[in-house]
Amino acid sequence: MFKHILVPTDGSPLSEGAALRSVQFARALGARITALHVSPEFHVLSYRAEVLEDTRDEYERDSQAHADRYLAFVTKAASESGIACDTVRCVNDHVYECILDEARRRGCDCIAMASHGRRGVAGMLLASQTQLVLTHSAIPVLVWRQAAE
């Protein structure tokens, strides 16, 4: 069935739960995974160049540290399950576009990610990255859903 699954993570408990389920799914299929974290781009308005550069460097260090931690969680789970796992960090303000681009670039045949399961007006107003991926993906998307509370 699926041989290479992209597993986006934002480090949230919901995302970690989806990553664990995705690892088990990959194990059952004999597939490999690529874990992906998308960091937003740095934006600042300042008239002082030294503040801009110091802040940009600090932001980059913090973003990389978060990505490393989130991706290490998936890597550890995959390793413990005997699943091959690559990791990638992407910097982009359009998370869903980065997810789709990385899936295409890496030859993934499935994307597995979390959803809050919001419905009605909340679901329409809070257009999630999962919803955007579902709308624009040319490959299957497996959604691990957690019901809204």
ABEGO torsion letter per residue (X at the ends): XBABBBBBBAGBAAAAAAAAAAAAAAAAAGBBBBBBBBBBBBBBBBABAAAAAAAAAAAAAAAAAAAAAAAAAAAAAAAAAGBBBBBBBBBBABAAAAAAAAAAAAGBABBBBBBAGBBEAAAAABBBAAAAAAAABABBBBBBBBBBX
